[in-house]
Amino acid sequence: MLAKLFSVTLEGIEGLLCEVEVDISRGGFDRPTIVGLPDTAVKESAERVRSAIVNSGFRYPDTEALINLAPADVKKEGPAFDLPIALGMLICSGALVSDKLGDYVVVGELALDGRVRPVNGVLSMAMTAAQQGFKGVIVPLENACEAAVVQDIEVYAVGSLAQAVAFLSDRLCIEAMMVDVDALFDQTSVCDVDFSDVKGQESVKRALTIAAAGGHNVMMIGPPGTGKTMLAHRMATILPKMTLSESLETTRVYSAVGLLQKGNALVATRPVRTPHHTASGPALVGGGTHPRPGELSLAHHGILFLDEFAEFPRHVLEMIRQPLEEGTVTISRAKGTLCFPAQFIMIAAMNPCPCGYFGTYAKKCRCSPAQIERYMAKISGPLLDRIDIHIEVPPVEFRKLRRRGHDGTDSAKLRQQVHQARQKQLKRYVDSTKSNATMSHRQVEKFCELDIGAEQILRQALMEFALSARAHDKICKVARTIADIENEEHIGPQHIAEAIQYRRLDRKY
């Protein structure tokens, strides 16, 4: 007898509909056989299914089964096929009779006692089921809230194989899972840090506000203990709140790699990823034998903070050049190419020299000019060229450190400035995903017109500092953001002058 059910496998973070075909014939096979490019976890499902069926009180078929996972030319990974395979076995043995198998997509891992365990990537699986026109999806209990975020499909949660059988045979009524997406955002989109926690550093807060308003990448240079890490971690508090579409895109990445926190159906706050400088290329960018997202994709629609920037291996830093420009990570393998989203604001922090005190009065620098030159040479010119804003973070004065309570501008005030600038960009580009930082050269020419004074200042800066064409566009983009913050339609000399001040590394080293 032949049974056919539907499930979903993941290619990167994208879901791909699969047919699960189970055939039991009287001749039998030497052993339970699974075909269709299964990985080790899928091959081992035959043993889990056998124990789960028996321990759930059902009779395991006397003859062996052939299980086909179609399409056969796509690699199948993970234990999500356990539940549909077990249901197919029970259909073939006559223990389950149902006329609605074609209405549902089924995913879930089975424990040996018949319990259904959670799996990764359920959000993408539910989205795929909805796009393919299925009535509903049957998922593990722990994944139910995550899947229910998809509004166009019914989600049924089961805790055991016996519950799934009873539901499909109409012997058990299970209510479709419903979630209030707005309530989820209210519960999880709360930040427990604020820019007012940072003593002093008003000029750096100004630069980070510009970066948040226009989506610009930032390099902070300063000695140890000046607040670079604190500032970076508070950057997310002034970014615009995530939209539902942004949250879904980011949640898909976290769900696919199993990093979605238990009890959280959505990633509702902008992520801040802080990989260590010993991270490998695949860990940072993504990849591996079976490609999976890296830190760049986990920072999608959020912040990627690279502390001790110069300590990262140079070949690893060079890997992020293309994602910084295009907003995606492309992983190419012999079997195919996968693209992962990677739209983020990069904040890099580094010391000015190996000892950390070059150019400051806090301590005497012990580094020779050659050592400083070698240290700065760890960062290539093309990569530095792709960073819009370079800002120095000086030591904090004693009187500011000892000031009681919160000091300086808080996140609420800065967020208001960012919101105003983002609204102007939304009207300008008519695209919620577009920002000043992502303007093309043609858009720079259209939206960054300069008056005579601004033109002269920019010409002088380009000649004096030998800036590249990319640096020219970066200055214009930052100046456009500064004008947006100040609610100015035209870019004036003061906007261009401030934008040039943020190219410190082009002028100093």
Residue pairs with C-beta under 8 A, 6 or more apart in sequence:
1 23
1 24
1 91
1 92
2 21
2 22
2 23
2 92
3 21
3 22
3 23
3 87
3 88
3 89
3 91
3 92
3 101
4 19
4 20
4 21
4 22
4 88
4 101
5 19
5 20
5 22
5 84
5 87
5 88
5 101
5 106
6 17
6 18
6 19
6 20
6 84
6 101
6 102
6 104
6 105
6 106
6 129
6 134
7 17
7 18
7 20
7 80
7 81
7 84
7 105
7 106
7 107
8 15
8 16
8 17
8 18
8 80
8 105
8 107
8 124
8 125
8 128
8 129
9 15
9 16
9 18
9 69
9 74
9 76
9 77
9 78
9 80
9 81
10 16
10 77
10 78
10 120
10 121
10 124
10 125
10 256
11 74
11 338
12 256
12 291
12 292
12 293
12 331
12 338
12 339
12 340
13 121
13 124
13 252
13 253
13 255
13 256
13 293
13 297
13 340
13 341
14 124
14 128
15 121
15 124
15 125
15 127
15 128
15 129
16 71
16 74
16 128
17 105
17 128
17 129
17 132
18 36
18 69
18 70
18 71
18 74
18 76
18 81
19 68
19 69
19 70
20 67
20 68
20 69
20 81
20 84
20 85
20 88
20 106
21 67
21 68
21 69
21 70
21 88
22 65
22 66
22 67
22 85
22 88
22 89
22 91
22 92
23 65
23 66
23 67
23 68
23 92
24 61
24 63
24 64
24 65
24 89
24 92
24 93
25 63
25 66
26 63
27 63
28 63
28 64
29 64
29 65
29 66
30 64
31 46
31 64
32 46
32 47
32 50
32 64
32 65
32 67
33 64
33 65
33 66
33 67
34 42
34 43
34 45
34 46
34 67
34 68
34 69
34 85
35 66
35 67
35 68
35 69
35 72
36 67
36 68
36 69
36 70
36 71
36 72
36 74
36 76
37 69
37 72
37 73
37 74
37 75
37 76
38 69
38 76
39 75
39 76
39 77
39 78
39 290
41 77
41 78
41 79
42 69
42 76
42 77
42 78
42 79
42 81
45 79
45 81
45 82
45 85
45 110
46 67
46 85
48 79
48 82
48 109
48 110
48 111
48 112
49 82
49 85
49 86
49 89
49 110
50 60
51 112
51 113
52 82
52 86
52 110
52 111
52 112
52 113
52 114
52 161
53 59
53 60
53 86
53 89
53 90
53 114
53 161
54 60
55 112
55 113
55 114
56 113
56 114
56 160
56 161
56 162
56 165
57 162
58 90
58 93
58 95
58 165
59 93
59 95
60 89
60 93
61 89
61 92
61 93
65 89
65 92
67 85
67 88
69 76
69 81
75 290
75 335
77 290
78 109
78 119
78 120
78 121
79 109
79 110
79 117
79 119
80 107
80 108
80 109
80 119
80 120
80 121
80 125
81 107
82 108
82 109
82 110
83 106
83 107
83 108
83 109
83 110
83 116
83 138
83 158
83 161
83 164
84 106
84 107
84 108
86 110
86 161
87 96
87 101
87 106
87 161
87 164
87 165
87 168
90 96
90 165
91 97
91 98
91 101
95 165
96 165
96 168
96 169
97 169
98 168
98 169
98 170
100 135
100 168
101 168
103 134
103 135
103 136
104 134
104 135
104 136
104 137
104 138
104 156
104 168
105 125
105 126
105 128
105 129
105 132
105 134
105 136
105 137
105 138
106 137
106 138
106 164
107 119
107 122
107 125
107 137
107 138
107 139
107 140
107 143
108 116
108 117
108 118
108 119
108 138
108 139
108 140
108 158
108 164
109 116
109 117
109 118
109 119
109 140
110 116
110 117
110 161
111 117
114 160
114 161
114 162
115 159
115 160
115 161
116 140
116 141
116 158
116 159
116 160
116 161
116 163
116 164
117 140
117 142
118 140
118 141
118 142
118 143
119 140
119 143
120 255
120 256
120 257
120 258
121 252
121 255
121 256
122 139
122 140
122 143
122 146
122 147
122 255
123 146
123 147
123 149
123 150
123 248
123 251
123 252
123 255
124 252
124 255
124 256
125 137
125 139
125 147
126 137
126 139
126 146
126 147
126 148
126 149
126 150
126 153
126 155
127 150
127 248
127 252
129 136
129 137
129 153
130 150
130 152
130 153
134 153
135 153
135 154
136 153
136 154
136 155
136 156
136 176
137 147
137 153
137 154
137 155
137 156
138 156
138 157
138 158
138 164
138 167
139 147
139 155
139 156
139 157
139 158
140 157
140 158
140 159
141 157
141 158
141 159
142 262
143 157
144 155
144 157
144 177
145 177
145 179
145 263
145 265
146 251
146 255
146 260
146 265
146 266
147 155
147 177
148 155
148 177
148 178
148 179
148 265
149 179
149 181
149 184
149 248
149 251
149 265
149 266
151 181
154 176
155 176
155 177
156 167
156 174
156 176
156 177
157 174
157 177
158 164
158 167
158 174
163 172
163 174
166 172
167 173
167 174
179 265
181 244
181 266
184 265
184 266
184 268
185 241
185 242
185 247
185 266
185 268
187 268
188 264
188 266
188 268
188 269
189 241
189 242
189 268
189 269
190 269
191 236
191 237
191 269
191 411
193 233
193 234
193 237
194 234
194 237
194 406
194 410
194 411
195 205
195 231
195 234
195 237
195 238
195 408
195 409
195 410
195 411
195 414
196 406
196 407
196 408
196 409
196 410
196 411
197 230
197 234
197 406
198 205
198 227
198 230
198 231
198 234
198 407
198 408
199 227
199 396
199 400
199 401
199 403
199 407
199 408
200 227
200 396
200 397
200 400
200 401
200 407
200 408
201 226
201 227
201 231
201 393
201 396
201 408
202 408
202 409
203 391
204 220
204 227
204 231
204 391
204 393
205 231
205 408
205 409
205 414
207 218
207 389
207 391
207 502
208 218
208 231
208 235
208 238
208 347
208 414
209 238
209 414
209 417
209 418
209 485
210 216
210 389
210 478
210 481
210 482
210 485
210 502
211 217
211 218
211 235
211 345
211 347
211 388
211 389
212 235
212 238
212 239
212 345
212 414
212 418
213 417
213 418
213 421
213 422
213 436
213 481
213 484
213 485
214 388
214 421
214 425
214 435
214 436
214 437
214 477
214 478
214 480
214 481
214 484
215 345
215 435
215 436
215 437
215 438
216 345
216 388
216 389
216 436
216 437
216 477
216 478
216 481
217 324
217 345
217 346
217 347
217 348
217 386
217 387
217 388
217 389
217 437
218 345
218 346
218 347
218 348
218 387
218 388
218 389
218 390
218 391
219 309
219 348
219 349
219 350
219 384
219 387
219 389
219 390
219 391
219 505
220 228
220 231
220 232
220 347
220 348
220 349
220 350
220 391
220 392
220 393
221 349
221 350
221 351
221 352
221 390
221 391
221 392
221 393
221 504
221 505
222 228
222 349
222 351
222 352
222 360
222 392
222 393
222 394
222 395
223 351
223 352
223 356
223 357
223 360
223 362
223 363
223 395
224 351
224 356
225 395
226 393
226 394
226 395
226 396
227 393
227 396
228 307
228 349
228 393
229 305
229 307
229 349
231 393
232 272
232 274
232 303
232 305
232 307
232 347
232 349
233 272
233 274
233 305
234 411
235 272
235 303
235 345
235 347
236 269
236 270
236 271
236 272
236 302
236 303
237 411
237 415
238 411
238 414
238 415
238 418
239 270
239 302
239 303
239 345
239 415
239 418
240 415
240 418
240 419
240 422
242 250
242 267
242 268
242 269
242 270
242 301
243 432
245 432
246 301
247 266
247 267
247 268
248 266
249 300
249 301
249 341
250 267
250 271
250 300
250 301
250 302
251 260
251 265
251 266
251 267
253 293
253 297
253 298
253 300
253 340
253 341
254 260
254 267
254 271
254 298
256 292
256 293
257 292
257 293
257 298
259 298
260 267
270 301
270 302
270 303
271 298
271 299
271 300
271 301
271 302
271 303
272 299
272 302
272 303
272 305
273 295
273 298
273 299
273 302
273 303
273 304
273 305
274 305
274 306
274 307
275 283
275 284
275 295
275 304
275 306
277 306
277 307
277 308
277 309
277 311
277 312
279 295
279 312
279 316
280 316
281 287
281 315
281 316
281 319
282 288
282 294
283 294
283 295
284 294
284 295
284 296
284 316
284 319
284 320
285 294
285 295
285 296
285 319
285 320
285 323
285 329
286 292
286 293
286 294
286 296
286 297
286 329
286 331
286 340
287 294
287 331
291 331
291 333
291 338
293 329
293 340
294 329
294 340
295 304
296 304
296 320
296 323
296 329
296 340
296 342
296 344
297 329
297 340
297 341
297 342
299 342
299 344
300 341
300 342
300 343
300 344
301 343
301 344
302 344
302 345
303 344
303 345
303 346
303 347
304 344
304 345
304 346
304 347
305 347
305 348
305 349
306 312
306 346
306 347
306 348
306 349
307 349
308 349
308 350
308 351
309 317
309 348
309 349
309 350
309 379
310 350
310 351
310 375
310 376
310 378
310 379
314 378
314 379
314 380
317 379
317 380
317 383
318 380
318 383
320 346
320 383
321 382
321 383
321 386
322 329
322 330
323 329
323 342
324 346
324 386
325 386
327 341
327 342
327 343
327 438
328 339
328 340
328 341
328 342
328 343
329 339
329 340
329 341
329 342
330 337
330 338
330 339
331 337
331 338
331 339
331 340
343 433
346 387
348 387
350 379
351 358
352 358
352 359
352 360
352 372
353 365
353 367
353 371
353 372
353 375
354 367
354 371
354 372
354 375
355 365
355 366
355 367
357 363
357 364
357 365
357 366
358 365
358 367
358 372
359 365
360 394
360 395
361 395
362 395
367 375
376 505
376 509
384 505
384 506
385 468
385 470
385 471
385 474
386 470
388 437
388 474
388 477
388 478
388 502
389 478
389 502
390 502
390 503
390 504
390 505
390 506
391 502
391 504
392 504
400 407
417 485
418 485
420 484
420 485
420 487
421 481
421 484
421 485
422 435
424 484
424 487
425 434
425 435
425 436
425 484
426 432
428 447
429 435
429 443
436 477
436 478
436 480
436 481
436 484
437 477
437 481
439 447
439 448
439 473
439 477
439 480
441 473
444 473
444 476
444 477
447 480
448 476
448 477
448 479
448 480
448 491
449 490
449 491
450 458
450 476
450 491
450 496
451 490
451 491
451 492
451 493
453 492
453 493
454 479
454 491
454 492
454 493
454 495
454 496
457 493
457 496
457 497
457 500
458 472
458 475
458 476
458 496
458 500
461 467
461 475
461 500
461 503
462 471
462 472
465 503
465 506
465 507
467 475
467 503
467 506
471 503
471 506
474 503
475 496
475 499
475 500
475 503
476 491
476 499
478 498
478 499
478 502
479 491
479 495
479 496
479 498
479 499
480 491
480 495
482 495
482 498
482 499
483 489
483 490
483 491
483 492
483 495
486 495
488 495
